[in-house]
Amino acid sequence: MQKLVRVRILGRDYPLRIPEAQEEEIRAVADGVDARLRGFKRAYPGQSDIVAAVMTALDLADELHTARKVPQRLKEAFDVELKRMDYDLERALQTAEMVG
């Protein structure tokens, strides 16, 4: 079921129609975006809201891009470890065959 919620970012209300089950998550995300924008505005008080929004969006996009790389790096490390274990197991089996 859809629900209309209002979130506040940089003092402005934004109505969002979202699945009711996601309300808490969406509010937390909006609060995080607001906090990031406010942090930028504190660091660069002369910048407009649009500049703050663009720079914050770029920063968040960079974080997302970096986070998306993590699963690939983990998969690659897992594959290397799996190959090493396969090699060790093969050697152990060969040694067992020679002894037995």
Order of alpha helices (4+ residues) and beta strands (2+ residues): beta-beta-alpha-alpha
